Amino acid sequence: MSDANPLERGDNLAVWLLAVGQTLTYAALYYSFAALLPDLEAATGWSKAQLAAGPTLGFLVTAGLTPFTGRLVDRGWGGEMLIGMPVLGAAALVGLGLVGSVTGWLALWAVVGVAQSGALYETCFAFLTRRLGFGARAAITRVTLVAGFAGTLAFPLGHELGAALGGQGALVAFAGLLVAGAVPVNLIGVVRLRRRQAAGGQRPGPEPGALATAMRKRAFWGIAAIFGLNYLSHSVLVTYALTLFADRGAGVGMAVLAASSIGPAQVAGRVVLLINERRVSTPGAVLWSLGSMVTAAALLWAAGLVPGLIFGFALLQGAGIGLSSILRPVLLAEVLGRRGFGAISGAAAVAPILGTAAGPLVGAWLLGSGTGAVYAACLAMALAALAIGMGLVRR
């Protein structure tokens, strides 16, 4: 694995192509459900809990498979997954657009979970880390800068497609976004990054013991806990963003605009970190990210008095979670090393993926007790993550 810091010109283009691929993949597989939730309720007649059980199951499958797909990256199969898994995800979305039973809905979301395990950030970042060594930090930052617009793309697009095609028809349209967009750019990006590999070179062998060594360290579990809590609260808030914003007094247009602002806020947070990279330490960036999400949760609760505060929530929530996307793989690589990185990254990803998986169902359960329960729970999770982060920094 190369230790070179600068990216070659061909690498630069490949990284930007993978960034576009991640943007389209996240828009279709991750954000489409939240963007289409009201339309899906109207189209199917199913409850929020029944609908939310689908993506919850999907992310549970993703969590179970991610350590395995991480090992596949270590064995040299990361590029194949970035190309093939979006195709599988597109097929599942088409099925979701046609299914007429809750059982079929759940089964197809399980297939989406398989696709997510090899198509999203974990595989992409592990692939880049294996291919570029220390240069992967710059590459990961660039990918997240672009992919932060996935929500900005998904929410307005979902609003328009849902109105024109209905909730399920819009899912089929999102499948087309994967096949016509994500797959081609991923293919070109992977091929370009692999050009430096010697002709006839063999795939790397396994790296036994790396994961076991990492899991014996407190830092591994601290990182997993922090980001698990972060992604659980973020999943709840993003899945039910339109519902929560309406509860705070926002109209439909205002709610869609605020939800669409979360993506640009992610990018803004990453740009600020990039500009101040030499002046802000990694621990400082972690604490800023966690504190940002605490403030965001408080602002959302206070928006009941001033609905415009939902934009403050979107800015800080987006910035906080946006930094998390960069900091987690960077922390893992810097603290635990790059040997067996795919397996280590996959194992550490289980907690945030489970948090994402539980978000829709936990949110539906909390909403059963009123929106106040959602605001209180998300604030408590953000505070807990901050407390763990402060303890980790002190150690």
Secondary structure, 3 states (H helix, E strand, C coil): CCCCCCCCHHHHHHHHHHHHHHHHHHHHHHHHHHHHHHHHHHHHCCCHHHHHHHHHHHHHHHHHHHHHHHHHHHCCCHHHHHHHHHHHHHHHHHHHHHCCCHHHHHHHHHHHHHHHHHHCHHHHHHHHHHHHHHHHHHHHHHHHHHHCCHHHHHHHHHHHHHHHHHHHHHHHHHHHHHHHHHHHHHHHHHHHHHHHCCCCCCCCCCCCCHHHHHHCCHHHHHHHHHHHHHHHHHHHHHHCHHHHHHHCCCCHHHHHHHHHHHHHHHHHHHHHHHHCCCCCCHHHHHHHHHHHHHHHHHHHHHCCCCCCHHHHHHHHHHHHHHHHHHHHHHHHHHHHCCCCHHHHHHHHCHHHHHHHHHHHHHHHHHHCCCHHHHHHHHHHHHHHHHHHHHHHHHC
